[in-house]
Amino acid sequence: MIEILENSNDLVLGLKVSGKLTAEDYESVLMPAIEERVKRDGKVRLVLEWGDHFEGWQSKAIIDDAKLCFAHWNHFERWALVGAPKWVGASAKLFDKVSKGKVKLFDAKEADAAFEWAQGKDCCCK
């Protein structure tokens, strides 16, 4: 499941993932939210939080994830990952090195700091 967080604002789109992600999650929630931000601002600042019961992706969702990332490769300006599994964090570090955007990893208890960083308030973070 992907849900839009209540503390999303004009600068930052906050999302929480839990359970097993499906193609429907991407097609009905994530993709439209990203597309709207890109159309409106030409960029996306994203906070992505992992819930306690994250179970991974269904096959079609993995394909949708790859399509989304490649379609908007240079639109992700800041991407904060909160409580991400270690292997997701490793992939994000690679993305950080090869894309124009910045990626930063945060512990599960650092959601507020992640939002501040995604908004451009670097002073709050180590």
NORDADA-V429621 format. One record per pair of residues at least 4 apart in sequence whose C-alpha atoms are under 7 Angstrom apart, sorted by the first residue. I is the first residue (numbers start at 1). GAP is how many residues later the second one is. D is the distance in whole Angstrom. If there is no record, write none. Layout:
I,GAP,D  I,GAP,D
This chain:
1,16,6  1,17,5  1,18,6  1,19,6  1,20,5  1,24,6  2,13,7  2,14,6  2,15,5  2,16,7  2,23,6  2,27,7  3,12,6  3,13,5  3,14,7  4,10,6  4,11,5  4,12,7  5,9,5  5,10,5  5,11,7  7,7,7  8,4,6  8,5,5  8,6,5  9,4,6  11,34,7  11,108,6  12,33,5  12,34,6  12,35,7  12,106,7  12,107,6  13,32,6  13,33,5  13,34,6  14,32,6  14,33,5  14,34,6  15,32,6  15,33,5  15,34,6  16,32,6  16,33,5  16,34,6  16,35,7  17,32,6  17,33,5  17,34,6  17,37,7  18,32,6  18,33,5  18,35,6  18,36,4  19,34,5  19,35,4  19,36,5  20,34,6  20,35,5  20,36,5  20,37,5  20,38,7  21,4,6  21,35,6  21,36,5  21,37,6  21,40,6  22,4,7  22,35,6  22,36,5  22,38,7  22,39,5  23,4,6  23,37,5  23,38,4  23,41,7  24,4,6  25,4,6  25,5,7  26,4,5  26,5,5  26,35,7  26,38,7  27,4,6  28,4,7  29,4,6  30,4,6  31,4,6  32,4,6  33,4,6  34,4,6  34,10,7  35,4,6  36,4,6  37,4,6  37,5,7  37,6,7  37,7,6  38,4,4  38,5,5  38,6,6  38,37,7  42,33,7  43,32,4  43,33,6  43,34,6  44,31,6  44,32,5  44,33,6  45,31,6  45,32,6  45,33,5  45,34,6  45,73,6  46,32,6  46,33,5  46,34,6  46,72,7  47,32,6  47,33,5  47,34,6  47,67,7  47,68,6  47,71,7  48,32,6  48,33,5  48,34,6  49,32,6  49,33,5  49,34,6  50,4,7  50,32,6  50,33,5  50,34,6  57,4,6  57,5,6  58,4,6  59,4,7  60,4,6  61,4,6  62,4,6  63,4,6  64,4,6  65,4,6  66,4,6  67,4,6  68,4,6  69,4,5  72,4,7  73,26,7  74,25,6  74,26,6  74,27,7  76,25,5  77,24,4  77,25,6  78,23,6  78,24,5  78,25,6  78,40,6  79,23,6  79,24,5  79,25,6  79,39,7  80,23,6  80,24,5  80,25,6  80,34,6  80,38,6  81,23,6  81,24,5  81,25,6  82,23,6  82,24,5  82,25,6  82,26,5  82,28,7  82,29,6  83,23,6  83,24,5  83,25,4  84,4,6  84,5,6  85,4,6  86,4,6  87,4,6  88,4,6  89,4,6  89,16,7  90,4,7  91,4,6  92,4,6  92,11,7  93,4,7  93,10,7  94,4,6  95,4,6  96,5,7  96,6,5  96,7,5  106,4,6  106,8,6  110,4,6  111,4,6  112,4,6  113,4,6  113,11,7  113,12,7  114,4,6  115,4,6  116,4,7  116,5,5  117,4,5  117,5,5
